[in-house]
Amino acid sequence: MKAVHNFNAGPCVLPKEAIESTINAMRDFDNTGVGIMEISHRTPGWERIMAETRQLWRDLLNIPEEYEILFLGGGASTQFFCVPANLMRSKAAYLQTGVWAKKAAKEAKLFGKVDIIASSEDKTYNYIPKGWTVPADADYFHITTNNTIYGTEIREDFTAEKCNNVMLVADMSSDIMSRPVDVTKYGLIYGGAQKNVGPAGVTFVIVKKSILGNIGDRAYMNPLPTMVDYRTHAAEEAKNISMFNTPPVGAIFLMHETLNWLKNTIGGVAEMNKINTKKSNLLYEEIDRNSMFVGTVADKADRSIMNHCWVMAPGYEDKQDAFMAYAKECGMVGIKGHRSVGGFRASLYNACSIEDVEALVQCMQDFEKKNK
Ligand SMILES: Cc1ncc(COP(=O)(O)O)c(C=O)c1O
């Protein structure tokens, strides 16, 4: 079979070793003769997997004990309403850097006042707005660190000063574990796993324990439904089990294997960041060099190192289908741009290799030679 290079935006490529070991565990977990999906989540074997997965998160992102790590269902989209349900008393600030951020803000409006402090919607979110001020009376400030559809990224952990001392909350669905993050700058970090940390089906929430005590005296929706209330899950986690109900066991197992790969094969998040930067530079250099293509992000400083977006350069628009067909012939998978941006998007998540990126660059160069 010819080589396939998977650039899907999520769900996406995962480490081959992680997939292999998960398949084995699905057949036979720990030499028990029974698969991981076929045992009770209240068995010591499964509880060990839960505890190890949480420890991997702590080790890889240097998450202090003051934070709980929850593995929930419902995807990042469920957190769009869980965050305000738990944290909003009257008002929250949102930075609108894409449709995911917009969807998060829409849900928050169900719970109180939402202040969109800046938006890049005017230019199809092709930049990260600057020069905004967070209102000091906001209960929290929500950002989306990586804008999967548009290929922009906030690659800094905003300081308390920049956030006007308002609690920072981040959707890190598509760049978590791609680089070191200073978790202490955030009150809460959440995301769907299905990019860098595993398959779809499990959602991570890293939440500062001290903010949980503040829930409950809000005017709106009090008390919270049990499953929505972070304290339900945090109380279980405190017992080191984190299973109020049946967790998504298959997804968590593959997350466990993916994080093991990141820690032991790659050597951690700082190493991953070096590899990701190298991959990303390789592709952006080609996008900028190749006369037939042009990147879509307005300011290079805002470019994501996860999702890379480009279109045909002026004068070559009619070659778009031809490039797509040629790329397919070369084994490229998942490079069609999101309909709102058009053109192409290559997602270089953690498990995407340098060789995959080199193959894409070669394909772009060959296409230029054949078509100019
Ligand atoms: C940045 C971001 N936030 C949220 C979502 C929605 O995640 P989910 O499908 O897990 O609800 C996505 C999906 O791609 C995303 O990229």
The ligand as an SDF file (V2000), in Angstrom:
LIG
                    3D

 16 16  0  0  0  0  0  0  0  0999 V2000
  -10.8510   24.8820   19.3310 C   0  0  0  0  0  0  0  0  0  0  0  0
  -12.0410   23.9660   19.3570 C   0  0  0  0  0  0  0  0  0  0  0  0
  -12.9490   24.1080   20.3390 N   0  0  0  0  0  0  0  0  0  0  0  0
  -14.0280   23.3130   20.4060 C   0  0  0  0  0  0  0  0  0  0  0  0
  -14.2570   22.3350   19.4700 C   0  0  0  0  0  0  0  0  0  0  0  0
  -15.4840   21.4700   19.5920 C   0  0  0  0  0  0  0  0  0  0  0  0
  -15.1080   20.2800   20.1820 O   0  0  0  0  0  0  0  0  0  0  0  0
  -16.0850   19.0470   20.3770 P   0  0  0  0  0  0  0  0  0  0  0  0
  -16.3870   18.5200   19.0110 O   0  0  0  0  0  0  0  0  0  0  0  0
  -15.2650   18.1080   21.2200 O   0  0  0  0  0  0  0  0  0  0  0  0
  -17.3060   19.5230   21.0780 O   0  0  0  0  0  0  0  0  0  0  0  0
  -13.3220   22.1370   18.4380 C   0  0  0  0  0  0  0  0  0  0  0  0
  -13.5350   21.0780   17.4330 C   0  0  0  0  0  0  0  0  0  0  0  0
  -12.7950   20.8970   16.5090 O   0  0  0  0  0  0  0  0  0  0  0  0
  -12.1960   22.9820   18.3840 C   0  0  0  0  0  0  0  0  0  0  0  0
  -11.2830   22.8500   17.4110 O   0  0  0  0  0  0  0  0  0  0  0  0
  1  2  1  0
  2  3  1  0
  2 15  2  0
  3  4  2  0
  4  5  1  0
  5  6  1  0
  5 12  2  0
  6  7  1  0
  7  8  1  0
  8  9  2  0
  8 10  1  0
  8 11  1  0
 12 13  1  0
 12 15  1  0
 13 14  2  0
 15 16  1  0
M  END
$$$$
